[in-house]
């Protein structure tokens, strides 16, 4: 006996793009409600990244933590690079083409990443995949404004659109 959801509400919650969210700032001095939101998104430490979609509930969470993270639309090539180089299975094992072909209907990580970005697959389809990516600090640093200003003012925080792919390439 679950809760009945109207078709209009289901349509409202439908996602259209995939987003990458990177935690930029650390845990010191963070309000409890913001820390709780980051915990819900599995952004426990600085330079951790998660992949989500653009449902209104997620966008509200991003708006709440916008002073601590940066996010934008992620491309299939970047998702494939994240999975291959920084994807981790339980036990610390890497994600390989062989593992993906054995445990999913896709033959390679690149094929899975493309299907993921087109909403034909979910990260949960890869069994034992950890729901976050532990990245390096970006080579060359963040933007000139530092980590306390929004991206629109030359800093590193908040929404950055497709530029998230460049940042992730420097962090992988």
Protein Blocks (a to p, Z undefined) as FASTA:
>chain_A
ZZdddfklmmmmpcfbdcddddfbdfehpafklmmmmmmnopabghiacdddfdfklmmm
mmmmmmmcccddddfklmmmmmmmmgccehhiacdfklmmmmmmbfbfklmmmmmmnopa
cfklpghiafbdcddddehiaafkojmbcfknopagdjehjmlmmmmmmmZZ
